[in-house]
Amino acid sequence: MAERRYTKTHEWVTLDGKQATIGITDFAQSQLGDVVFLELPAVGRKLGERESFGVIESVKAASDLYSPVAGKIAAVNEKLAQKPELVNSDPYGDGWILRIDLAGELPSDLLDETEYKKVAEASAH
Amino acid sequence: MTEPLSFELSRPAVTPPRLPDADLPGPAPADVLPPEMLRSRPPDLPRLSEPEIMRHYSRLASLNYSISENFYPLGSCTMKYNPVLNEQAAALPGFAGLHPYQDEDTIQGALELMWRLERALCAVVGVERVTLQPAAGAHGEWTALRMIAAYHDSRQENRTEVLVPDSAHGTNPASAALSGFKVVEVKSGSDGRISLADLESKLSRQTAALMLTNPNTLGLFEREILDIAEMVHATGAMLYYDGANLNAFMGICRPGDMGFDAVHMNLHKTFTTPHGGGGPGAGPVGVKAELVPFLPAPTVERQNGHLTLDYKRPQSIGRVRSFYGNFGMLVRAYTYILAMGGDGLSQASRDAVLSANYLRNLVEADLEMPHKGPCMHEFVASAHNLTSANGVRALDIAKALLDRQFYAPTVYFPLVVPEAIMVEPTETESKATLDSFAAAIKEIVAQAKTDPEVLHAEPRSTPVGRLDEVAAARKINAYLVGQAEDPILRWKAPSDTA
């Protein structure tokens, strides 16, 4: 498994060659609570870095989803349409959200696990 | 206890009551409708005798919970008592029997009431004119944003962004998005108030407006409102006031004096007209002089003592509601304003703030308060500590309150507070009610620390127990994307055998 990087807005990204897989963090899913719906974009759409691409809805709230990287959407996790709970039960595995063919390099300001932990702890208070 | 649907109670043998013939001549349906639009048989309406239907609805009413029965501390909703006097005024035949197509000369009394209510609301919020058309708060927000967009258009300015604080009511970004604006979020500082530094960084020549609630949804007064107004106006943008929290300072200070250009008010919150399912609502919008040309038409104008509806408003954004708004609500709100008087309105706000602070101090020992007091008309507590230590969430506390004969406070809002519990007692509650609510919170928190499992099973005394909200939401979503059977309707009409 490639090294996982994070954003301050609680998305994660892993890189396999020039393809990035993205999802939301374990902390994000625990804050949202039971996820009931995801509104996701079509394959082929181009996304800019930090661009909002969809909505995740839990019983408590609806939040925008942001792409940590720029590129073209190669795949959308179709399983989430029927099983949004995968985001809760396996946020870093079966609960992945998009695969993106990178337009350039990974942004340099992504966080490593230690840095992200600090962000998550700070926003828990 | 559950009550069957009237369709399930229906007995085909019952002859339904006949409606009287219409007292005006009208065309036969076949003369004015195409054949495919005509029914071949009567609709499948339930057939019940009058006592049966009366008992059905009375039983349903007994399952309901309302402000007429008990305390309703729903934060940001201002669930104050709806005085009976309002109903008496709205039922006067001169108001209740009006037809919206009546000639202007025959509705002078109704127009007079609208004209006077507009003047009263102008005085309360400090604006030039008010439209009474919008039918709810969110409708008022949208109407105001349409006027602001028309204002910028008239100056050939293309402003595409609306700024909204992260603690805003969800309707703010929704109204902005529906009006075609891009929503830009402004962060709160650690004191719970809008961050001026973040606001500065988001304001630009693209900004059409900043939408602000004051006091904000944390029940905190935005002390730097004059500086905020100056910053917003310096970029040429407008300042919009979300009137959901107007009950905090009615008759004490005015949004217009703080620099707001457009102000919405909820008559169903601040001015005691019925709320929620008991509505309909009314969300008038007040504007400063520069927005007056864009008000929805018609406006009510007085000329030589005669009142007219003015449709000749070339820059108007048009009509935003059929006829003249929810007129019955206008009568109720005006009745309240007259009954209270200016002093009474400001006393109501003082009492609302006192109630909130009294209750906040009582529950402070049991629930965490993420922001420093004193508060205005409402406060936001957090169940965060109980969640991490005992697995008891804000939702569990809300449900446990139902078993103690209270309506639940707003939970999980504002979003900036984890496990938020938002309480707004309003001025209409007695000290005894506030004391008993605080005692219920104390009991629930004590239980959370000793026997949290009991709380997960509450409520037990309500007609319906703990709902599986997750399953409900997921089933509806699955149905909407065509992957599940209709989870909504439990009664299906008998197949067409006629």
Boltz contact constraints between the chains, C-beta under 6 A:
constraints:
  - contact:
      token1: [A, 34]
      token2: [B, 470]
      max_distance: 6.0
  - contact:
      token1: [A, 36]
      token2: [B, 473]
      max_distance: 6.0
  - contact:
      token1: [A, 36]
      token2: [B, 474]
      max_distance: 6.0
  - contact:
      token1: [A, 37]
      token2: [B, 477]
      max_distance: 6.0
  - contact:
      token1: [A, 59]
      token2: [B, 469]
      max_distance: 6.0
  - contact:
      token1: [A, 59]
      token2: [B, 470]
      max_distance: 6.0
  - contact:
      token1: [A, 60]
      token2: [B, 412]
      max_distance: 6.0
  - contact:
      token1: [A, 61]
      token2: [B, 415]
      max_distance: 6.0
  - contact:
      token1: [A, 81]
      token2: [B, 481]
      max_distance: 6.0
  - contact:
      token1: [A, 82]
      token2: [B, 483]
      max_distance: 6.0
